[in-house]
Amino acid sequence: MTDYFTDSFFTGNRERLLSDTHAKLIVISANGLLQRSADTTFPFRQDSNFWYLTGVEEPDFLLVMTPEETFLIAPKRDDHRDQWDGAIDKSGIKDRSGIDRLYEHHEGWSKLDRLLKTHKKVHTITPAEAYLEHFGFYANPARGVLLTALAKHRKLETVDIRKSIARLRQIKQDPELHALQKAIDITGKGLQAVIKKLSRYKSEHEIVADLTREFIRHGATGHAYQPIVAGGRNAATIHYIKNNQPLNQGDLVLMDIGAEVMNYSADITRTYAPGRPTKRQRDVAKAVEFVHNESLQLLKPGTDMKQYEQQVDAIMARELKKLHLIDDISDKRQLKKYYPHLTSHFLGLDTHDAADYTMPLAPGMVLTVEPGIYIPEESIGYRLEDDVLITEKGAQVLSAALPGATDSPTIDSK
């Protein structure tokens, strides 16, 4: 697998962050390992912001930046840990990140403490709540641990720089676009593999197994997020991730999947009919595909995301009325019963990527277009999602070559 990222990418990101924030001291933490059970952990995934600034894949490092110097602080390690988990390749980290100064934990914190005593404020990433109720999961505690350590300097003001980093990440650079396109292409190969034998699958998990094999075989690290492979009524649950139910004859199969390449995420959804679709299924498919095509026409530099979503909602409402699902196109509650999510989100290091949604669209931004209609009482869920790059001229569909793109409907509507 080609590595598209050099030390100049990470060095440039750090320089832009210092310039944009005018910060005199920035301290950012890597993610830490999370316990899975007993003495085992979940697979490690680096904090996206930390990776964007360093390229470091190891847990528990700290990045410290001032206008005069930049350095990394290594976590505490002992010989036992090195023997079991492998020693940290410090030379490789320096080469990868473009940061020459890497201090052991005690020496690095002594240096950081001296800096903290001479500054009135420190720029960092404020941690989320320990439990994110809206999403139903716990946050990685690494940012909170750092903030607790910084709080020992009671007179120190902390400044959150999440929005500044998000704005930087929002405009993709060439290496990022290469990684994204590779992830999208691998996702397409996975789709091609399962389409060939779609009618032979008996269960959702069989499809997931083949997708996983194809992603890894073609060079991805795996899935960028928990895949959604949903048959029939299951597809009406937007984030259905059980992926373990039998596939029933006559049901549509929705696949929301994305390979991950060098931490960058594809995010594609296709809905297929393994057999001959019903007229109702074809009508729903045509409605979604129409909204999808209309949405693409609205994407161009200068587009306001809030207005864009309102325009798409209006288009979708008219289609839902044609399907006799709603009777009042101005009634938001009726619309959201069958179309409960937004049409687009930004894409990059995170599947739902960091972004400032108040910024008008600009060349270099990558986002999804994913309208869908969900009718649980009819056991129908249909979504069509592509990944799109904003260019000077408008919108380029990066996933246009994948099976079931807008010019190749997933259901024969004839």
N, C-alpha and C positions, 0 to 999 in steps of 0.2 A: 504494500500500500504506500503510495507516494505521500510524503509529509509535506504539506503545503506551507507550513509555518516555520519561519526562521526567527532568530533572536531579534531581528529588526522589527518584526511585527509587534512583539511584546514591548520592546523598548519604545516604539512609537506610541503605543497605547498609553504607556505610563507618562510620556512627555505631554501628550494631549490632555490627560487628566489633570496633571499639575498646572498646565496652562489655563485650562477652562475653569478650574476651581480657585486659582490663585492661593492654593493651600500652602502653608508653611510646614505642615506635618500631616502625613497620611499614614494610617496604620490599618491594614486589612488582613483578616485571618483566612486561612484555608479551612476547608471542612475537616471534621474529625471522623474517625470510624464510628459506626453505630452498631451496638450489640444486636445480634439476631436472636441468639439463645445461648445460655451458658457461656462458653468461651469462644463463640463464633460470631462473626460480624456479617452484616450485609455487604455485598460488593461495593467497593469504594467508588464514589463519583465526586470529583473535585467541585468545589464552589465555582460557579461559572464566572463570576466577577474576578475571583482570584486567578483562575486560569487565563482569563483574557489579558491580565496584566503581567503574568509570569510564565505561563506554560507549564508550571510545576504540577505534577500529578500526585505528589506525596501528601498525606494528611498532616495537619497540625502545624504547618509552617506559618510564619508571619512575614508580611511584606511591610517594610518601613520606607517611606519616601519623604525627602525634603528637597527643596530646589538645589541643594548642594550635593546630596548623596542619596543613594538607594542601597538598601541591604536586606537580606533575608535572615530570619532567625529560625534555626532548626529546632524541632521538638526534642524533648528529653528521650534519650535512647540508652539502652545498655547492651552488653555483649549477648545476653540471653535473647533479647528481642531481635538483634541482628541475625543470630544463628537460626532462629525459627522463621522469621519473616523476610530476611534478606537485608543487607546493609543498604543505606541510602547512597545513591550515586551522586555525590555532591559535585563532582567535576561535571557530570552530565547536566545537572541542574543549572550550574553556572553557564554552560554553553547554550543550553536551551533558552534560558531567560534573558541572557545578556547582562546578568547581575554578577559582578565579580566578587562582591563582599558577601560571604555567607558565614554567619557566626553560630557557634554552638549555643545551646539554650541559655546557660547562665551568663556567658559573655555578652550575648546579644541583648538580653533583657537589662543588663547593667548599662549598656550603651543607650537603650531606649529610655530607661529611667532618667538618665541625664538629660536626654532631649525633652522629655515630658516636663521636667522641672524648669526648662527655659522657654516653654511655650504656654500661651494662655488657652489655646484650643487645639484639638486634634480632630482631623477629618477621618471618619470611619464609616462603616455600614451598620446602621442601627439594627439590632436583632429584631426579628418578629416575635410575637407572643409565643410562649413555650408550646401552646396548643392552638393550632389554627382551626377554629371551630367551623368556619365556612367550608374548609376543604376536608375536615375530619382527619387531620394527621398532625404529628408533632414536628416542630422545626428542628433542624440540626442545631445543636447547642453551641457550636463553635463561636459564633458571633457574640453570644451572651457571655461566654467564658472570657473572651477578650474584653468586653465592656466592663465586666466585673473587675478585671485586673487594672484597667485604665481608671476605674472609679476610685482606686486607692489614692489617686492624686485629686483630692477633693475640690480644688480650685480650678480644675481643668474643664473647659467647655468642650463638649463633643458636638460635631457637626456631621449630619448624615449626608453622604454623597451618592446615594443610590441613584438619584435622578440624573446626576452628571454622568455616571458610568452608563446608565441606560441610554442616554442620548448618544454617547459614543458608539455603543454597541448597535444602535439602531441603523446606522449607515454601514453597510457591509463592505469590507475591503476584498480585493481579488482573492487572497488565500481563503477567506471565509466562503466566498461564492463557489470556489472550486470544491471545498469540502461539502458544502450543501448540495451541489449538483451530483457529487459522487454518492452521497447518501440517498438522494432521490433516484438515481439510476439503479442503485442496488435494490431499493424498494421495488422498482419496476421489475427487476429480475425475479424477485420473490413473488410478485403478483403473476407474472407470466407462468411461473412454475405451478402455482396452485390452480390457475384458470384451466390449464390443460386437463386437469382431472377433477374439476370442481364437482361434477355430478357423482363422483365415486366416494366422496367424503361422507362418513357417517356421523361425525361429531365435530364440533367447533375446535376441540383441542387437537385434532389431527391436522387441521389447517395451520394452527399456531406452530405445531412442531415442524411442519415443512417450511413455513416462513422463517423460523429461527435458523434452521439448517441453511437455507439459501442466503440469508443475510450474512451469517458468519463465513460461509464458503466463499462469498464474493468480497470479503475483506472488511465488513462492518464489525464493530465490537459487539453488536447485538441489536436489540430493540432500543430505540431512543426513549420509549415510554412503554408502559404496560399495554400490549396490543389489545384491540377490541375486535373480536371476531364473533359476530352476533347473528344468529339465525332467527327469522320470524319475529315474534313479539320482543325478543331480547334486544333487537335493534332499536326499539323505542326507548330504551334506557341509554341516555347519551354516553355515559362513561361506564358501560357494561364491560367488566374485566374478568368475569368468572371463566368464560371461554371453555365450558366443560359440558355443555348440553348437547343432546342429539340434534341432528339436522333433519327436519321433517320435510317430506315431499311437498312441493308447492311453495315453500317459504323462500323469501329472499335472504341472501347472506350479505351482511354489511361487514366490511373490513376497514378499520381505521388503524393504519400501521405506519411505521416509519423506522428505517434503519438509522443507526448512529455511526458517524464517521468522524474521528478525531474530535469528539464531543459535540459535533453539529448534527442537528436533527432534521430528518425529513418528516413530513406529516401529510399523509395521503389517505383519502377515503374513497373506496369504490363499493358499490352495491350491485350484486349479481343475482341473476335468476338461474339456478342450476338446471332447471327444466324450462318448460314453456310458461312464460308469465301470464297472469290474468290481465284482463283489460284494465282493471282497477290499478294493478301494480304498474302497468305501462303508463297510465294517466298520471300517477304520482311521480314516476320517473321523469316524464316529459316536463312536468311542472318544475321539479327541482332543477333540471338541466336548463330550462328557460331562465330561471332566476340566477343560476350560476353564470350563464352567458351575459345576462344583463349586468350583473355585478362587475364582471371583468371590464365592461365598457366604462364604468364609473371610475376606475382606478387610473390615476395619472398624477404627475407632480402637482402639488397644490391642493389635492383633495383633502377635505376635512373629514376625519374619521367619524365624528358624531353625525354629521350630515349624511355621510355615506351610508351608515347603518340605518338611518331613518329612511333613506331612499330605498334601500333594499327591503326593509320591512314593508314599505308600501307596495312594492312589486310582489313580494311574497303573499301579502294579504289578498291581493287580487287573484292570485293563483289558488289560494285556499278557498276563496269563495267559489271559483269555478269548479272546484272539487266537492262543493257542498259541505265543507267542513266548518265554515263560518258564514254568518249572514250579514255582518257589519264590518267592513274593512277598516273602519276607524277605531274599532274596539281592540285595544292593546291586549286585554286579557284573553280574548278569543284567539288572537294571533299567536300569543306565546304558549297557548295550550298545545299547539301543533308545531311551533317553531320557537323553542325556548332559549336558544343561544344566539350569540352574535354571529355575523357572517365571517368575520376576519379577525385574526390575531397575528402578531409579529412572530417571526421564526428565526432561529439561529442556534446559539449555544443551548438555549432552553427551547422546548417545544412551544410553550407560551413564553416568548422571549421578552426580555427586559425592554421597555419602550416608554416613551412619553407620548401618550395618546392625544395630547393637545397639539402636538407638532403636525403640521400639514405633511402629507406624503412627499417624499423627495427621492431622487435617483439614488439607488443603492439600498433602499429598504426592501426587505423580503417579508411577505405576509401570506397567509392562507386565504383561500376563498372557499367557504364550505357551507352552503345552504343545505337544509335538510327538512324533511317532513316526517313527523312521527305520529302514528295512529295506533296506539296500543290496542284499542278495541277491535281493530282489523288485523292485528298482528303484522303491521307494516312499519318499517323504519327505513328511510331512504336518504342517504347523504352522499354528496359528491364534493370532494375536496381536492384542490390543486394548490401548488406552491408557486408564488408569483413574485417576480422581481420588478420593482418600479424602475423604469428607465426614463431617459430624457423625452422619449416619444410617447410613453404610456405604460403599459404593463406587458411583461414577457412571462408566459407560463413556463416555468422551469420543468414542470412535470408533463408537458404536452405530449411527449413521446410515450408515456405510460399507457397501459391498457385502460380503456374506458375514459380517456380524456374527453374534453368537450366536443371534439369533432368525431368521437367514436363512442356513441352512447352505450352504457352498460346493459341496457335492456333494449331489445329490438322493438322500436315503437311503430313499426309498420302495421 
